[in-house]
Amino acid sequence: MPHPQNEQKITSHRPALQQILLGEDDADDEELLKELFVSVDHAFSLVFMNNGRRLLDYLHRALDNSLPCLIVLDYNMPELNGEEILKELQKNPRFAKIPKIIWSTSQSESYKRRCLDAGADDYIIKPASVNELVETIRYMISFC
């Protein structure tokens, strides 16, 4: 029979937060996103990567039970852009069920079509106002 203190520790242990992985190379955008995600729903752990290759390395090293519930990718990132990351993720069935969203300042229909073809669940144009960004974050969280 386990020691009562051990039982108490187990029952009082909170479940791990769901993780959202964000590929964003702009430090100002990262700070704003951190603040707004927490204000919308603090039940998520945010992991930011500012480089496409590092983001892929992070995912490949992650344990199956530690994979994010959502991946949000800025289209323009160093080393690998959002579209290139999507194409790499498509090669590994381990990442198939994770929703992926591209968000970009570009309104290019060509970029959007290519990203959706490469496995993005959506392509979102970065909002111009904080209120629109809050609504966008609510939408993103709905994928988890």
FITI-979959 format. One line per field, with one value per atom (N, C-alpha, C): residue number from 1; residue in one letter; chain; atom name; x, y, z. Coordinates in nm, 2 decimals. Example, Ala and Ser with C-alpha at 12.3 -4.5 7.8 and 13.67 -1.06 7.14 Angstrom:
<sites>
n 1  1  1  2  2  2 .
res A  A  A  S  S  S .
chain A  A  A  A  A  A .
atom N  CA  C  N  CA  C .
xx 1.32  1.23  1.32  1.28  1.37  1.29 .
yy -0.57  -0.45  -0.33  -0.22  -0.11  0.00 .
zz 0.78  0.78  0.78  0.71  0.71  0.79 .
</sites>
This chain:
<sites>
n 1  1  1  2  2  2  3  3  3  4  4  4  5  5  5  6  6  6  7  7  7  8  8  8  9  9  9  10  10  10  11  11  11  12  12  12  13  13  13  14  14  14  15  15  15  16  16  16  17  17  17  18  18  18  19  19  19  20  20  20  21  21  21  22  22  22  23  23  23  24  24  24  25  25  25  26  26  26  27  27  27  28  28  28  29  29  29  30  30  30  31  31  31  32  32  32  33  33  33  34  34  34  35  35  35  36  36  36  37  37  37  38  38  38  39  39  39  40  40  40  41  41  41  42  42  42  43  43  43  44  44  44  45  45  45  46  46  46  47  47  47  48  48  48  49  49  49  50  50  50  51  51  51  52  52  52  53  53  53  54  54  54  55  55  55  56  56  56  57  57  57  58  58  58  59  59  59  60  60  60  61  61  61  62  62  62  63  63  63  64  64  64  65  65  65  66  66  66  67  67  67  68  68  68  69  69  69  70  70  70  71  71  71  72  72  72  73  73  73  74  74  74  75  75  75  76  76  76  77  77  77  78  78  78  79  79  79  80  80  80  81  81  81  82  82  82  83  83  83  84  84  84  85  85  85  86  86  86  87  87  87  88  88  88  89  89  89  90  90  90  91  91  91  92  92  92  93  93  93  94  94  94  95  95  95  96  96  96  97  97  97  98  98  98  99  99  99  100  100  100  101  101  101  102  102  102  103  103  103  104  104  104  105  105  105  106  106  106  107  107  107  108  108  108  109  109  109  110  110  110  111  111  111  112  112  112  113  113  113  114  114  114  115  115  115  116  116  116  117  117  117  118  118  118  119  119  119  120  120  120  121  121  121  122  122  122  123  123  123  124  124  124  125  125  125  126  126  126  127  127  127  128  128  128  129  129  129  130  130  130  131  131  131  132  132  132  133  133  133  134  134  134  135  135  135  136  136  136  137  137  137  138  138  138  139  139  139  140  140  140  141  141  141  142  142  142  143  143  143  144  144  144 .
res M  M  M  P  P  P  H  H  H  P  P  P  Q  Q  Q  N  N  N  E  E  E  Q  Q  Q  K  K  K  I  I  I  T  T  T  S  S  S  H  H  H  R  R  R  P  P  P  A  A  A  L  L  L  Q  Q  Q  Q  Q  Q  I  I  I  L  L  L  L  L  L  G  G  G  E  E  E  D  D  D  D  D  D  A  A  A  D  D  D  D  D  D  E  E  E  E  E  E  L  L  L  L  L  L  K  K  K  E  E  E  L  L  L  F  F  F  V  V  V  S  S  S  V  V  V  D  D  D  H  H  H  A  A  A  F  F  F  S  S  S  L  L  L  V  V  V  F  F  F  M  M  M  N  N  N  N  N  N  G  G  G  R  R  R  R  R  R  L  L  L  L  L  L  D  D  D  Y  Y  Y  L  L  L  H  H  H  R  R  R  A  A  A  L  L  L  D  D  D  N  N  N  S  S  S  L  L  L  P  P  P  C  C  C  L  L  L  I  I  I  V  V  V  L  L  L  D  D  D  Y  Y  Y  N  N  N  M  M  M  P  P  P  E  E  E  L  L  L  N  N  N  G  G  G  E  E  E  E  E  E  I  I  I  L  L  L  K  K  K  E  E  E  L  L  L  Q  Q  Q  K  K  K  N  N  N  P  P  P  R  R  R  F  F  F  A  A  A  K  K  K  I  I  I  P  P  P  K  K  K  I  I  I  I  I  I  W  W  W  S  S  S  T  T  T  S  S  S  Q  Q  Q  S  S  S  E  E  E  S  S  S  Y  Y  Y  K  K  K  R  R  R  R  R  R  C  C  C  L  L  L  D  D  D  A  A  A  G  G  G  A  A  A  D  D  D  D  D  D  Y  Y  Y  I  I  I  I  I  I  K  K  K  P  P  P  A  A  A  S  S  S  V  V  V  N  N  N  E  E  E  L  L  L  V  V  V  E  E  E  T  T  T  I  I  I  R  R  R  Y  Y  Y  M  M  M  I  I  I  S  S  S  F  F  F  C  C  C .
chain A  A  A  A  A  A  A  A  A  A  A  A  A  A  A  A  A  A  A  A  A  A  A  A  A  A  A  A  A  A  A  A  A  A  A  A  A  A  A  A  A  A  A  A  A  A  A  A  A  A  A  A  A  A  A  A  A  A  A  A  A  A  A  A  A  A  A  A  A  A  A  A  A  A  A  A  A  A  A  A  A  A  A  A  A  A  A  A  A  A  A  A  A  A  A  A  A  A  A  A  A  A  A  A  A  A  A  A  A  A  A  A  A  A  A  A  A  A  A  A  A  A  A  A  A  A  A  A  A  A  A  A  A  A  A  A  A  A  A  A  A  A  A  A  A  A  A  A  A  A  A  A  A  A  A  A  A  A  A  A  A  A  A  A  A  A  A  A  A  A  A  A  A  A  A  A  A  A  A  A  A  A  A  A  A  A  A  A  A  A  A  A  A  A  A  A  A  A  A  A  A  A  A  A  A  A  A  A  A  A  A  A  A  A  A  A  A  A  A  A  A  A  A  A  A  A  A  A  A  A  A  A  A  A  A  A  A  A  A  A  A  A  A  A  A  A  A  A  A  A  A  A  A  A  A  A  A  A  A  A  A  A  A  A  A  A  A  A  A  A  A  A  A  A  A  A  A  A  A  A  A  A  A  A  A  A  A  A  A  A  A  A  A  A  A  A  A  A  A  A  A  A  A  A  A  A  A  A  A  A  A  A  A  A  A  A  A  A  A  A  A  A  A  A  A  A  A  A  A  A  A  A  A  A  A  A  A  A  A  A  A  A  A  A  A  A  A  A  A  A  A  A  A  A  A  A  A  A  A  A  A  A  A  A  A  A  A  A  A  A  A  A  A  A  A  A  A  A  A  A  A  A  A  A  A  A  A  A  A  A  A  A  A  A  A  A  A  A  A  A  A  A  A  A  A  A  A  A  A  A  A  A  A  A  A  A  A  A  A  A  A  A  A  A  A  A  A  A  A  A  A  A .
atom N  CA  C  N  CA  C  N  CA  C  N  CA  C  N  CA  C  N  CA  C  N  CA  C  N  CA  C  N  CA  C  N  CA  C  N  CA  C  N  CA  C  N  CA  C  N  CA  C  N  CA  C  N  CA  C  N  CA  C  N  CA  C  N  CA  C  N  CA  C  N  CA  C  N  CA  C  N  CA  C  N  CA  C  N  CA  C  N  CA  C  N  CA  C  N  CA  C  N  CA  C  N  CA  C  N  CA  C  N  CA  C  N  CA  C  N  CA  C  N  CA  C  N  CA  C  N  CA  C  N  CA  C  N  CA  C  N  CA  C  N  CA  C  N  CA  C  N  CA  C  N  CA  C  N  CA  C  N  CA  C  N  CA  C  N  CA  C  N  CA  C  N  CA  C  N  CA  C  N  CA  C  N  CA  C  N  CA  C  N  CA  C  N  CA  C  N  CA  C  N  CA  C  N  CA  C  N  CA  C  N  CA  C  N  CA  C  N  CA  C  N  CA  C  N  CA  C  N  CA  C  N  CA  C  N  CA  C  N  CA  C  N  CA  C  N  CA  C  N  CA  C  N  CA  C  N  CA  C  N  CA  C  N  CA  C  N  CA  C  N  CA  C  N  CA  C  N  CA  C  N  CA  C  N  CA  C  N  CA  C  N  CA  C  N  CA  C  N  CA  C  N  CA  C  N  CA  C  N  CA  C  N  CA  C  N  CA  C  N  CA  C  N  CA  C  N  CA  C  N  CA  C  N  CA  C  N  CA  C  N  CA  C  N  CA  C  N  CA  C  N  CA  C  N  CA  C  N  CA  C  N  CA  C  N  CA  C  N  CA  C  N  CA  C  N  CA  C  N  CA  C  N  CA  C  N  CA  C  N  CA  C  N  CA  C  N  CA  C  N  CA  C  N  CA  C  N  CA  C  N  CA  C  N  CA  C  N  CA  C  N  CA  C  N  CA  C  N  CA  C  N  CA  C  N  CA  C  N  CA  C  N  CA  C  N  CA  C  N  CA  C  N  CA  C  N  CA  C  N  CA  C  N  CA  C  N  CA  C  N  CA  C  N  CA  C  N  CA  C  N  CA  C  N  CA  C  N  CA  C  N  CA  C  N  CA  C  N  CA  C  N  CA  C .
xx 0.08  0.00  0.09  0.06  0.15  0.13  0.24  0.24  0.14  0.06  -0.04  0.01  0.13  0.19  0.20  0.24  0.25  0.12  0.02  -0.12  -0.16  -0.13  -0.17  -0.10  0.02  0.10  0.04  0.00  -0.05  -0.18  -0.27  -0.41  -0.40  -0.31  -0.30  -0.22  -0.17  -0.09  -0.18  -0.15  -0.24  -0.19  -0.28  -0.25  -0.16  -0.08  0.01  -0.07  -0.03  -0.10  -0.08  -0.18  -0.17  -0.07  0.01  0.11  0.07  0.10  0.08  0.22  0.26  0.40  0.38  0.45  0.44  0.57  0.57  0.69  0.68  0.75  0.75  0.88  0.93  1.07  1.07  0.96  0.95  0.93  1.03  1.02  0.90  0.87  0.75  0.62  0.61  0.49  0.49  0.60  0.61  0.56  0.60  0.56  0.41  0.36  0.22  0.14  0.18  0.11  0.11  0.22  0.23  0.12  0.12  0.03  -0.12  -0.15  -0.29  -0.34  -0.25  -0.29  -0.33  -0.24  -0.27  -0.40  -0.43  -0.55  -0.67  -0.66  -0.77  -0.80  -0.69  -0.70  -0.56  -0.55  -0.42  -0.39  -0.48  -0.46  -0.37  -0.29  -0.20  -0.06  0.03  0.18  0.22  0.28  0.33  0.48  0.51  0.65  0.68  0.77  0.81  0.94  0.94  1.06  1.08  1.20  1.22  1.29  1.30  1.37  1.31  1.28  1.21  1.28  1.41  1.49  1.48  1.50  1.49  1.35  1.25  1.11  1.10  1.15  1.14  1.22  1.34  1.42  1.35  1.28  1.21  1.10  1.02  0.92  0.97  1.08  1.13  1.18  1.23  1.28  1.17  1.05  0.94  0.89  0.86  0.80  0.65  0.60  0.47  0.36  0.38  0.28  0.31  0.41  0.44  0.42  0.36  0.34  0.24  0.25  0.16  0.02  -0.08  -0.22  -0.24  -0.15  -0.16  -0.02  0.00  0.12  0.08  0.13  0.11  0.24  0.24  0.36  0.35  0.44  0.46  0.51  0.46  0.50  0.65  0.69  0.83  0.92  1.00  1.09  1.22  1.33  1.46  1.48  1.57  1.61  1.50  1.38  1.27  1.14  1.07  0.95  0.83  0.72  0.60  0.56  0.56  0.53  0.63  0.76  0.86  0.85  0.81  0.79  0.68  0.57  0.45  0.49  0.56  0.60  0.69  0.77  0.85  0.76  0.67  0.58  0.49  0.46  0.38  0.45  0.58  0.66  0.65  0.61  0.61  0.46  0.41  0.27  0.25  0.35  0.34  0.28  0.30  0.25  0.12  0.06  -0.06  -0.18  -0.20  -0.32  -0.31  -0.20  -0.18  -0.23  -0.32  -0.37  -0.25  -0.25  -0.14  -0.20  -0.16  -0.21  -0.10  -0.11  -0.01  -0.07  0.01  -0.03  0.07  0.03  0.12  0.06  0.15  0.11  0.07  0.11  0.09  -0.06  -0.12  -0.25  -0.25  -0.13  -0.11  -0.20  -0.28  -0.37  -0.28  -0.17  -0.07  -0.01  0.04  0.09  -0.01  -0.13  -0.24  -0.27  -0.29  -0.32  -0.21  -0.08  0.03  0.04  0.01  0.02  -0.10  -0.21  -0.33  -0.30  -0.24  -0.20  -0.09  -0.01  0.10  0.06  -0.07  -0.12  -0.17  -0.17  -0.22  -0.37  -0.42  -0.56  -0.63  -0.55  -0.60  -0.48  -0.51  -0.41  -0.47  -0.42  -0.47  -0.38  -0.44  -0.37  -0.36  -0.24  -0.22  -0.31  -0.39  -0.48  -0.41  -0.48  -0.42  -0.45  -0.56  -0.59  -0.58  -0.57  -0.56  -0.69  -0.80  -0.93  -0.94  -0.90  -0.90  -0.80  -0.69  -0.59  -0.65  -0.72  -0.78  -0.88  -0.96  -1.06  -0.98  -0.87  -0.79  -0.73  -0.69  -0.63  -0.74  -0.86  -0.98  -1.00  -1.00  -1.02  -0.90  -0.78  -0.67  -0.68  -0.72  -0.73  -0.84  -0.94  -1.05  -1.00  -0.88  -0.83  -0.78  -0.75  -0.69  -0.80 .
yy -0.12  0.00  0.12  0.22  0.34  0.43  0.50  0.59  0.70  0.74  0.84  0.97  1.01  1.13  1.11  1.00  0.97  0.98  0.92  0.92  1.07  1.15  1.29  1.36  1.33  1.40  1.36  1.23  1.19  1.25  1.25  1.31  1.46  1.52  1.67  1.72  1.62  1.66  1.71  1.83  1.88  1.83  1.81  1.76  1.86  1.81  1.90  1.99  2.11  2.20  2.15  2.17  2.15  2.25  2.20  2.29  2.34  2.46  2.52  2.57  2.52  2.55  2.66  2.77  2.89  2.92  2.92  2.96  3.11  3.19  3.33  3.39  3.47  3.52  3.67  3.73  3.87  3.88  3.93  3.94  4.02  4.13  4.20  4.12  4.05  3.97  3.86  3.80  3.70  3.75  3.86  3.92  3.95  4.01  4.03  3.91  3.81  3.68  3.61  3.62  3.56  3.63  3.76  3.83  3.80  3.80  3.78  3.64  3.54  3.40  3.38  3.43  3.41  3.49  3.60  3.67  3.60  3.53  3.46  3.32  3.25  3.12  3.08  3.08  3.04  2.89  2.81  2.67  2.61  2.69  2.64  2.68  2.59  2.62  2.66  2.78  2.83  2.81  2.75  2.73  2.80  2.90  2.98  2.93  2.92  2.89  3.00  3.06  3.17  3.13  3.00  2.94  2.81  2.80  2.69  2.55  2.55  2.43  2.38  2.48  2.45  2.40  2.46  2.41  2.27  2.23  2.09  2.00  2.04  1.96  1.94  2.05  2.04  1.93  1.94  1.84  1.70  1.68  1.54  1.49  1.57  1.53  1.51  1.57  1.56  1.42  1.38  1.25  1.25  1.14  1.13  1.20  1.18  1.23  1.38  1.44  1.58  1.66  1.60  1.68  1.79  1.90  2.01  1.98  2.05  2.03  2.12  2.21  2.30  2.36  2.37  2.44  2.56  2.67  2.80  2.85  2.87  2.90  3.03  3.12  3.24  3.20  3.25  3.21  3.24  3.36  3.40  3.38  3.27  3.24  3.21  3.23  3.19  3.04  3.01  2.87  2.80  2.78  2.72  2.80  2.83  2.91  2.82  2.87  2.79  2.68  2.72  2.62  2.50  2.53  2.43  2.34  2.40  2.32  2.23  2.28  2.19  2.07  2.10  1.99  1.88  1.93  1.84  1.76  1.83  1.76  1.65  1.68  1.58  1.45  1.45  1.33  1.23  1.28  1.20  1.18  1.06  1.04  1.08  1.09  1.12  1.26  1.35  1.48  1.51  1.40  1.42  1.47  1.43  1.47  1.61  1.67  1.80  1.91  1.99  2.10  2.20  2.25  2.34  2.47  2.58  2.71  2.79  2.85  2.94  3.08  3.17  3.31  3.40  3.49  3.57  3.71  3.80  3.93  3.93  3.83  3.82  3.78  3.85  3.81  3.73  3.68  3.61  3.49  3.48  3.36  3.24  3.27  3.16  3.10  3.18  3.13  3.05  3.11  3.04  2.90  2.90  2.77  2.67  2.71  2.62  2.57  2.65  2.61  2.51  2.54  2.45  2.32  2.32  2.19  2.12  2.19  2.13  2.08  2.10  2.04  2.14  2.27  2.36  2.35  2.36  2.35  2.49  2.59  2.73  2.82  2.93  3.03  3.16  3.22  3.34  3.46  3.57  3.70  3.76  3.80  3.86  3.98  3.98  4.09  4.23  4.34  4.47  4.53  4.48  4.54  4.43  4.48  4.38  4.31  4.37  4.30  4.19  4.21  4.11  4.00  4.03  3.93  3.85  3.90  3.83  3.73  3.77  3.68  3.57  3.60  3.51  3.40  3.45  3.35  3.26  3.31  3.23  3.12  3.16  3.07  2.96  3.00  2.91  2.81  2.86  2.77  2.66  2.70  2.60  2.48  2.48  2.36  2.26  2.30  2.21  2.12 .
zz 0.00  0.00  0.00  -0.09  -0.10  0.03  0.06  0.17  0.15  0.25  0.23  0.17  0.20  0.14  -0.01  -0.05  -0.20  -0.27  -0.20  -0.26  -0.28  -0.18  -0.18  -0.30  -0.32  -0.43  -0.56  -0.58  -0.70  -0.73  -0.63  -0.66  -0.67  -0.61  -0.62  -0.75  -0.82  -0.94  -1.05  -1.10  -1.20  -1.34  -1.43  -1.56  -1.64  -1.72  -1.80  -1.89  -1.92  -2.01  -2.15  -2.23  -2.37  -2.43  -2.53  -2.58  -2.72  -2.75  -2.88  -2.92  -3.04  -3.09  -3.20  -3.17  -3.26  -3.33  -3.46  -3.54  -3.57  -3.50  -3.51  -3.49  -3.59  -3.58  -3.54  -3.52  -3.48  -3.33  -3.26  -3.11  -3.06  -3.13  -3.08  -3.10  -3.21  -3.23  -3.13  -3.09  -2.99  -2.86  -2.82  -2.69  -2.69  -2.79  -2.80  -2.80  -2.87  -2.87  -2.73  -2.66  -2.53  -2.44  -2.44  -2.36  -2.39  -2.52  -2.56  -2.55  -2.57  -2.55  -2.41  -2.32  -2.17  -2.13  -2.19  -2.16  -2.21  -2.32  -2.38  -2.31  -2.28  -2.22  -2.17  -2.04  -1.98  -1.96  -2.02  -2.01  -2.11  -2.18  -2.28  -2.25  -2.28  -2.27  -2.41  -2.43  -2.56  -2.57  -2.69  -2.72  -2.85  -2.84  -2.96  -3.02  -3.15  -3.23  -3.33  -3.34  -3.44  -3.56  -3.59  -3.70  -3.74  -3.87  -3.92  -3.90  -3.92  -3.90  -3.75  -3.66  -3.51  -3.47  -3.54  -3.51  -3.54  -3.66  -3.70  -3.61  -3.57  -3.48  -3.35  -3.30  -3.17  -3.18  -3.29  -3.31  -3.32  -3.39  -3.41  -3.28  -3.19  -3.06  -2.96  -2.98  -2.88  -2.87  -2.75  -2.72  -2.78  -2.81  -2.87  -2.78  -2.64  -2.55  -2.52  -2.58  -2.56  -2.69  -2.79  -2.92  -2.89  -2.97  -2.95  -3.00  -2.95  -3.00  -3.12  -3.14  -3.26  -3.29  -3.42  -3.47  -3.56  -3.52  -3.59  -3.65  -3.78  -3.85  -3.92  -3.89  -3.97  -4.11  -4.21  -4.35  -4.37  -4.33  -4.35  -4.23  -4.23  -4.12  -4.17  -4.09  -4.13  -4.16  -4.25  -4.29  -4.36  -4.30  -4.37  -4.35  -4.45  -4.43  -4.40  -4.37  -4.33  -4.43  -4.55  -4.66  -4.65  -4.65  -4.64  -4.52  -4.41  -4.28  -4.30  -4.36  -4.38  -4.47  -4.57  -4.66  -4.58  -4.50  -4.41  -4.32  -4.26  -4.16  -4.23  -4.35  -4.43  -4.45  -4.44  -4.46  -4.34  -4.23  -4.11  -4.06  -4.06  -4.02  -3.87  -3.79  -3.65  -3.63  -3.73  -3.72  -3.80  -3.86  -3.94  -3.87  -3.75  -3.68  -3.61  -3.61  -3.54  -3.64  -3.60  -3.68  -3.70  -3.82  -3.86  -3.93  -3.88  -3.93  -3.97  -4.10  -4.14  -4.11  -4.06  -4.05  -4.11  -4.18  -4.26  -4.29  -4.32  -4.37  -4.51  -4.58  -4.73  -4.76  -4.85  -4.89  -5.02  -5.06  -5.18  -5.19  -5.29  -5.31  -5.35  -5.41  -5.45  -5.32  -5.23  -5.10  -5.03  -5.02  -4.95  -5.01  -5.14  -5.20  -5.18  -5.19  -5.18  -5.03  -4.94  -4.80  -4.76  -4.81  -4.79  -4.86  -4.98  -5.05  -4.97  -4.90  -4.82  -4.68  -4.65  -4.53  -4.42  -4.45  -4.35  -4.34  -4.22  -4.20  -4.23  -4.22  -4.25  -4.28  -4.35  -4.38  -4.34  -4.24  -4.18  -4.20  -4.24  -4.26  -4.12  -4.09  -3.95  -3.94  -3.83  -3.81  -3.78  -3.81  -3.80  -3.66  -3.59  -3.46  -3.35  -3.23  -3.12  -3.10  -3.12  -3.11  -3.21  -3.33  -3.44  -3.40  -3.34  -3.30  -3.19  -3.10  -2.99  -3.05  -3.14  -3.21  -3.29  -3.35  -3.42  -3.33  -3.21  -3.11  -3.06  -3.04  -2.99  -3.10  -3.23  -3.34  -3.34  -3.32  -3.32  -3.21  -3.09  -2.97  -3.00  -3.08  -3.10  -3.17  -3.23  -3.30  -3.20  -3.07  -2.97  -2.90 .
</sites>
